[in-house]
Amino acid sequence: MHAHDAQVQLAVLHELARDSRIDETDVGVEVSEGIVTLTGQVNSWSKRLAAQEAAHRVPDVLDVVNDVHVRIPGVGAPTDTEIAFEVRRSLRQVVGLEDRSIRTTVSAGTVTLGGRLSSWEQRDRAEVAIASLKGIRGVVNQIEVAPSANVAPAELLDAVEQALGRQALREARRLVLKIEHGEVTVAGTVHSASEQRAVLGALRGIPGVGRIANHLRVDPFAP
């Protein structure tokens, strides 16, 4: 392992140890050329996601491969039908969520979310609402976001600049943003995975943005 990868590995392990949602002894970390592979076994889908989020918080991490497996204890584990009822109940409890616009499929503990909602925020909230439910081994979010033709290109650029903070102007000049009928294509170079997430998060936060085609390239050494 290269010296830089060893430093990244230690940083990821430290971040896992800091996250109270995870027992860091359950998760193994391997690093090669800035790509982190997480291995091990946890007892809930939310812990698997927490490990992934912890790795992405390390600035020098370029990509994360999440090979952590969810193993649900056999005694008292809910059936798929029981999971489906709990999923629907949880979706209905999220204020402002159009739960009747969501269709779910449950198979062997994996929940697939489908349908169409009016914003990326609602899409994310639906996934968060069910992530910690007992018995869930995986979540596949296939919910579509209804696009709008009323999103202005200037609004996209402004949102990206705000998301990137003090480096906004310099970073925004590297980006190419195109929009057509609410579908946004973003291309260019960013310095880290966290900057990439900031850009995509900013675009998803704009009402009317539907599909996002991500062509961003992460290059820590870009000028």
C-alpha positions as a Markdown table, in Angstrom:
| # | Residue | x | y | z |
|---|---|---|---|---|
| 1 | Met | 0.0 | 0.0 | 0.0 |
| 2 | His | 1.3 | 3.5 | -0.9 |
| 3 | Ala | 2.0 | 5.9 | 1.9 |
| 4 | His | -0.9 | 8.2 | 0.8 |
| 5 | Asp | -3.3 | 5.3 | 0.7 |
| 6 | Ala | -2.2 | 4.2 | 4.2 |
| 7 | Gln | -3.0 | 7.7 | 5.4 |
| 8 | Val | -6.4 | 7.6 | 3.8 |
| 9 | Gln | -7.1 | 4.2 | 5.4 |
| 10 | Leu | -6.3 | 5.6 | 8.8 |
| 11 | Ala | -8.5 | 8.6 | 8.2 |
| 12 | Val | -11.4 | 6.4 | 7.2 |
| 13 | Leu | -10.9 | 4.2 | 10.2 |
| 14 | His | -10.9 | 7.3 | 12.5 |
| 15 | Glu | -14.1 | 8.5 | 10.9 |
| 16 | Leu | -15.8 | 5.2 | 11.4 |
| 17 | Ala | -14.7 | 5.2 | 15.1 |
| 18 | Arg | -16.2 | 8.7 | 15.5 |
| 19 | Asp | -19.6 | 7.7 | 14.1 |
| 20 | Ser | -21.8 | 6.5 | 17.0 |
| 21 | Arg | -24.1 | 4.6 | 14.5 |
| 22 | Ile | -21.3 | 2.1 | 13.7 |
| 23 | Asp | -19.2 | -0.4 | 15.6 |
| 24 | Glu | -16.0 | 0.2 | 13.7 |
| 25 | Thr | -14.8 | -3.4 | 14.5 |
| 26 | Asp | -17.6 | -4.6 | 12.1 |
| 27 | Val | -16.1 | -2.8 | 9.1 |
| 28 | Gly | -12.9 | -3.5 | 7.3 |
| 29 | Val | -11.2 | -0.8 | 5.1 |
| 30 | Glu | -9.0 | -1.3 | 2.1 |
| 31 | Val | -7.6 | 1.6 | 0.0 |
| 32 | Ser | -6.0 | 1.6 | -3.4 |
| 33 | Glu | -5.3 | 4.8 | -5.4 |
| 34 | Gly | -7.9 | 6.7 | -3.4 |
| 35 | Ile | -10.6 | 4.1 | -3.9 |
| 36 | Val | -11.9 | 2.8 | -0.6 |
| 37 | Thr | -13.4 | -0.7 | -0.3 |
| 38 | Leu | -15.5 | -1.4 | 2.8 |
| 39 | Thr | -16.0 | -5.0 | 3.9 |
| 40 | Gly | -17.6 | -6.8 | 6.9 |
| 41 | Gln | -21.0 | -7.5 | 8.3 |
| 42 | Val | -23.6 | -5.4 | 10.1 |
| 43 | Asn | -27.1 | -6.1 | 11.4 |
| 44 | Ser | -29.0 | -3.3 | 9.6 |
| 45 | Trp | -29.1 | -1.4 | 6.3 |
| 46 | Ser | -28.8 | 2.0 | 8.1 |
| 47 | Lys | -25.4 | 0.9 | 9.6 |
| 48 | Arg | -24.2 | -0.1 | 6.1 |
| 49 | Leu | -25.2 | 3.4 | 4.8 |
| 50 | Ala | -23.6 | 5.0 | 7.8 |
| 51 | Ala | -20.2 | 3.3 | 7.1 |
| 52 | Gln | -20.4 | 4.5 | 3.5 |
| 53 | Glu | -21.2 | 8.1 | 4.5 |
| 54 | Ala | -18.3 | 8.0 | 7.0 |
| 55 | Ala | -15.9 | 7.0 | 4.3 |
| 56 | His | -17.1 | 9.7 | 1.9 |
| 57 | Arg | -16.5 | 12.4 | 4.6 |
| 58 | Val | -12.7 | 11.9 | 4.3 |
| 59 | Pro | -11.6 | 14.5 | 1.8 |
| 60 | Asp | -9.0 | 12.4 | -0.1 |
| 61 | Val | -11.4 | 9.6 | -0.8 |
| 62 | Leu | -12.3 | 9.5 | -4.5 |
| 63 | Asp | -14.7 | 6.5 | -4.6 |
| 64 | Val | -16.2 | 4.1 | -2.2 |
| 65 | Val | -17.0 | 0.4 | -2.9 |
| 66 | Asn | -19.5 | -0.8 | -0.3 |
| 67 | Asp | -19.1 | -4.5 | 0.2 |
| 68 | Val | -20.5 | -4.5 | 3.7 |
| 69 | His | -23.1 | -7.2 | 4.1 |
| 70 | Val | -26.3 | -6.9 | 6.1 |
| 71 | Arg | -27.0 | -10.0 | 8.2 |
| 72 | Ile | -30.3 | -10.1 | 10.0 |
| 73 | Pro | -30.6 | -12.4 | 13.0 |
| 74 | Gly | -32.8 | -15.3 | 12.1 |
| 75 | Val | -34.9 | -15.5 | 15.3 |
| 76 | Gly | -37.8 | -13.1 | 15.2 |
| 77 | Ala | -36.8 | -11.6 | 11.8 |
| 78 | Pro | -39.8 | -10.0 | 10.1 |
| 79 | Thr | -41.3 | -11.5 | 6.9 |
| 80 | Asp | -41.4 | -9.6 | 3.7 |
| 81 | Thr | -45.1 | -8.9 | 4.2 |
| 82 | Glu | -44.4 | -7.5 | 7.7 |
| 83 | Ile | -41.7 | -5.3 | 6.2 |
| 84 | Ala | -44.0 | -4.1 | 3.5 |
| 85 | Phe | -46.6 | -3.0 | 6.1 |
| 86 | Glu | -43.9 | -1.2 | 8.2 |
| 87 | Val | -42.5 | 0.5 | 5.0 |
| 88 | Arg | -45.9 | 1.9 | 4.1 |
| 89 | Arg | -46.6 | 3.0 | 7.7 |
| 90 | Ser | -43.2 | 4.8 | 7.8 |
| 91 | Leu | -43.8 | 6.5 | 4.5 |
| 92 | Arg | -47.2 | 7.8 | 5.6 |
| 93 | Gln | -45.6 | 9.3 | 8.8 |
| 94 | Val | -43.2 | 11.6 | 6.9 |
| 95 | Val | -45.0 | 14.9 | 6.7 |
| 96 | Gly | -45.3 | 16.3 | 3.2 |
| 97 | Leu | -44.4 | 13.0 | 1.5 |
| 98 | Glu | -46.7 | 12.0 | -1.3 |
| 99 | Asp | -46.7 | 8.4 | -0.1 |
| 100 | Arg | -49.5 | 7.3 | -2.5 |
| 101 | Ser | -47.2 | 8.2 | -5.4 |
| 102 | Ile | -44.7 | 5.6 | -4.2 |
| 103 | Arg | -44.9 | 1.9 | -5.0 |
| 104 | Thr | -42.7 | -0.6 | -3.2 |
| 105 | Thr | -41.6 | -4.2 | -3.8 |
| 106 | Val | -40.1 | -6.3 | -1.0 |
| 107 | Ser | -38.2 | -9.4 | -1.8 |
| 108 | Ala | -35.9 | -11.3 | 0.6 |
| 109 | Gly | -35.6 | -8.2 | 2.8 |
| 110 | Thr | -34.7 | -5.8 | -0.1 |
| 111 | Val | -37.1 | -2.9 | -0.6 |
| 112 | Thr | -37.4 | -1.4 | -4.1 |
| 113 | Leu | -38.9 | 2.1 | -4.1 |
| 114 | Gly | -40.7 | 3.2 | -7.3 |
| 115 | Gly | -43.1 | 5.9 | -8.6 |
| 116 | Arg | -42.7 | 9.6 | -9.1 |
| 117 | Leu | -42.4 | 12.5 | -6.7 |
| 118 | Ser | -42.1 | 16.3 | -7.2 |
| 119 | Ser | -38.7 | 16.9 | -5.7 |
| 120 | Trp | -35.3 | 15.2 | -4.9 |
| 121 | Glu | -35.8 | 16.1 | -1.3 |
| 122 | Gln | -39.0 | 14.0 | -1.2 |
| 123 | Arg | -37.1 | 11.1 | -2.9 |
| 124 | Asp | -34.3 | 11.2 | -0.3 |
| 125 | Arg | -36.8 | 11.5 | 2.6 |
| 126 | Ala | -38.6 | 8.4 | 1.4 |
| 127 | Glu | -35.4 | 6.4 | 1.5 |
| 128 | Val | -34.3 | 7.8 | 4.9 |
| 129 | Ala | -37.8 | 7.0 | 6.3 |
| 130 | Ile | -37.3 | 3.3 | 5.8 |
| 131 | Ala | -33.6 | 2.8 | 6.1 |
| 132 | Ser | -33.5 | 1.8 | 9.8 |
| 133 | Leu | -36.6 | -0.5 | 9.8 |
| 134 | Lys | -36.0 | -3.9 | 11.3 |
| 135 | Gly | -35.4 | -6.7 | 8.8 |
| 136 | Ile | -34.4 | -4.6 | 5.8 |
| 137 | Arg | -31.3 | -6.0 | 4.0 |
| 138 | Gly | -31.2 | -3.4 | 1.2 |
| 139 | Val | -32.9 | -0.4 | -0.4 |
| 140 | Val | -33.1 | 0.3 | -4.1 |
| 141 | Asn | -34.4 | 3.8 | -4.8 |
| 142 | Gln | -35.9 | 4.0 | -8.3 |
| 143 | Ile | -38.2 | 6.9 | -7.6 |
| 144 | Glu | -38.3 | 9.4 | -10.5 |
| 145 | Val | -38.5 | 13.1 | -9.9 |
| 146 | Ala | -41.0 | 15.1 | -12.1 |
| 147 | Pro | -39.1 | 17.6 | -14.2 |
| 148 | Ser | -40.2 | 21.2 | -14.9 |
| 149 | Ala | -39.4 | 23.4 | -17.9 |
| 150 | Asn | -39.2 | 26.5 | -15.7 |
| 151 | Val | -35.7 | 26.1 | -14.3 |
| 152 | Ala | -33.4 | 28.9 | -15.4 |
| 153 | Pro | -29.7 | 28.1 | -16.1 |
| 154 | Ala | -28.7 | 31.1 | -14.0 |
| 155 | Glu | -30.5 | 29.5 | -11.0 |
| 156 | Leu | -28.4 | 26.4 | -11.4 |
| 157 | Leu | -25.1 | 28.3 | -11.4 |
| 158 | Asp | -26.1 | 30.4 | -8.4 |
| 159 | Ala | -27.0 | 27.2 | -6.4 |
| 160 | Val | -23.7 | 25.6 | -7.3 |
| 161 | Glu | -21.7 | 28.7 | -6.3 |
| 162 | Gln | -23.4 | 28.9 | -2.9 |
| 163 | Ala | -22.8 | 25.2 | -2.3 |
| 164 | Leu | -19.1 | 25.5 | -3.0 |
| 165 | Gly | -18.7 | 28.5 | -0.7 |
| 166 | Arg | -15.6 | 30.7 | -0.9 |
| 167 | Gln | -14.1 | 28.6 | -3.8 |
| 168 | Ala | -17.4 | 29.0 | -5.7 |
| 169 | Leu | -16.3 | 31.3 | -8.5 |
| 170 | Arg | -13.1 | 29.3 | -9.3 |
| 171 | Glu | -14.8 | 26.0 | -9.1 |
| 172 | Ala | -17.9 | 27.1 | -11.0 |
| 173 | Arg | -15.7 | 28.1 | -14.0 |
| 174 | Arg | -14.7 | 24.5 | -14.3 |
| 175 | Leu | -18.3 | 23.3 | -14.7 |
| 176 | Val | -20.5 | 23.0 | -17.7 |
| 177 | Leu | -24.2 | 23.1 | -16.9 |
| 178 | Lys | -26.9 | 22.3 | -19.5 |
| 179 | Ile | -30.6 | 22.1 | -18.9 |
| 180 | Glu | -33.4 | 20.9 | -21.1 |
| 181 | His | -37.0 | 20.3 | -19.9 |
| 182 | Gly | -35.9 | 20.1 | -16.3 |
| 183 | Glu | -33.1 | 17.6 | -17.0 |
| 184 | Val | -29.6 | 18.8 | -16.1 |
| 185 | Thr | -26.3 | 17.7 | -17.5 |
| 186 | Val | -23.2 | 18.7 | -15.4 |
| 187 | Ala | -19.7 | 18.2 | -16.5 |
| 188 | Gly | -16.2 | 19.4 | -15.6 |
| 189 | Thr | -13.6 | 18.8 | -12.8 |
| 190 | Val | -13.8 | 19.0 | -9.1 |
| 191 | His | -11.1 | 18.4 | -6.5 |
| 192 | Ser | -12.8 | 15.9 | -4.2 |
| 193 | Ala | -15.8 | 13.6 | -3.8 |
| 194 | Ser | -17.1 | 16.0 | -1.2 |
| 195 | Glu | -17.1 | 18.8 | -3.8 |
| 196 | Gln | -18.9 | 16.5 | -6.3 |
| 197 | Arg | -21.6 | 15.7 | -3.7 |
| 198 | Ala | -21.9 | 19.5 | -2.9 |
| 199 | Val | -22.5 | 20.2 | -6.6 |
| 200 | Leu | -25.0 | 17.4 | -7.1 |
| 201 | Gly | -26.8 | 18.2 | -3.8 |
| 202 | Ala | -27.2 | 21.9 | -4.9 |
| 203 | Leu | -28.7 | 20.9 | -8.2 |
| 204 | Arg | -31.1 | 18.4 | -6.5 |
| 205 | Gly | -32.2 | 21.1 | -4.2 |
| 206 | Ile | -33.6 | 23.3 | -7.0 |
| 207 | Pro | -37.4 | 22.8 | -7.5 |
| 208 | Gly | -38.2 | 21.4 | -10.9 |
| 209 | Val | -34.9 | 19.7 | -11.5 |
| 210 | Gly | -35.7 | 16.1 | -12.7 |
| 211 | Arg | -33.0 | 13.8 | -14.0 |
| 212 | Ile | -29.3 | 14.7 | -13.4 |
| 213 | Ala | -26.7 | 13.4 | -15.8 |
| 214 | Asn | -23.4 | 13.5 | -13.8 |
| 215 | His | -20.3 | 13.8 | -15.9 |
| 216 | Leu | -18.1 | 15.3 | -13.2 |
| 217 | Arg | -14.5 | 14.1 | -12.9 |
| 218 | Val | -12.7 | 14.1 | -9.6 |
| 219 | Asp | -9.1 | 15.2 | -9.8 |
| 220 | Pro | -7.4 | 16.3 | -6.6 |
| 221 | Phe | -4.5 | 17.8 | -8.5 |
| 222 | Ala | -6.5 | 20.0 | -10.9 |
| 223 | Pro | -5.3 | 23.6 | -11.0 |
